[in-house]
Amino acid sequence: MQFYVLRCFDDPNVVHVDGSVNPVRDKETIDFELQLKDLETIEKECNVSKKLLRLESIKTRKNF
């Protein structure tokens, strides 16, 4: 479950990274960043799986 907290008000004392308040754009940015992080996690898991498969293959060859 995910919850979003987005600022929907202007406050000259609070700086916004994009220079202006736009909740729709901010949510899209957050969604995109989360997707990138998910992809990074999947790629890491794939690399670990590939290494394990290689090691298992080497181990199997040694037993023959």
N, C-alpha and C positions, 0 to 999 in steps of 0.2 A: 504494500500500500504506500502510495506517495501523497504527500501534501505539499502544496506550493504556497509560499507566502510572497506575494508580489506587492510592491509599493504602487499605489494608485493616486498619489497626491504629490504636489510640488512643495518642496521645502528648500528655500535657498541655503539653509544651514547643512543640508545633507547632499553631498555630491553623488551624482549618478554616473556610473562608468561610461554610459553612452551619451551623456550630456543632457538627456531629457527623459522624462518619465513616459513609458509606453508599456503597459502591462502585457499586451498581446505580443509585442516584440520580445519582451523579457522572457515570457513563457516559452516562446519558440527557441530562444537562445539556450535556456535551461534544458529543454527537450533535446536539442542538438548535442549539447555537452554530455548529457546522460547517454545518448546513443553512442557517442565516441568512446566513452568510458566502457560501455557494454562491449563494443567491438574490441577494445584493447584487452578486456578480460577474456573474451573468447579466443583471441589470438594467442594469449599466454597459455591458456589451457590446451589449445591445439599443439603448441610447441612442446609442452610437457608430454602430451600423449605421443607425439612423434618420437621423442627421445625414449620413452618407455617401450614403444614398439621396436625401435632399433635395438635397444638393449635385450629385449626378449628374443628378437631374431638372432642376435649374436649368441645368446645363451643356448638357443635351440640348435644352432649349427655346431656348437662345441660338443653337444651331447650325441651327435651322430658320428 
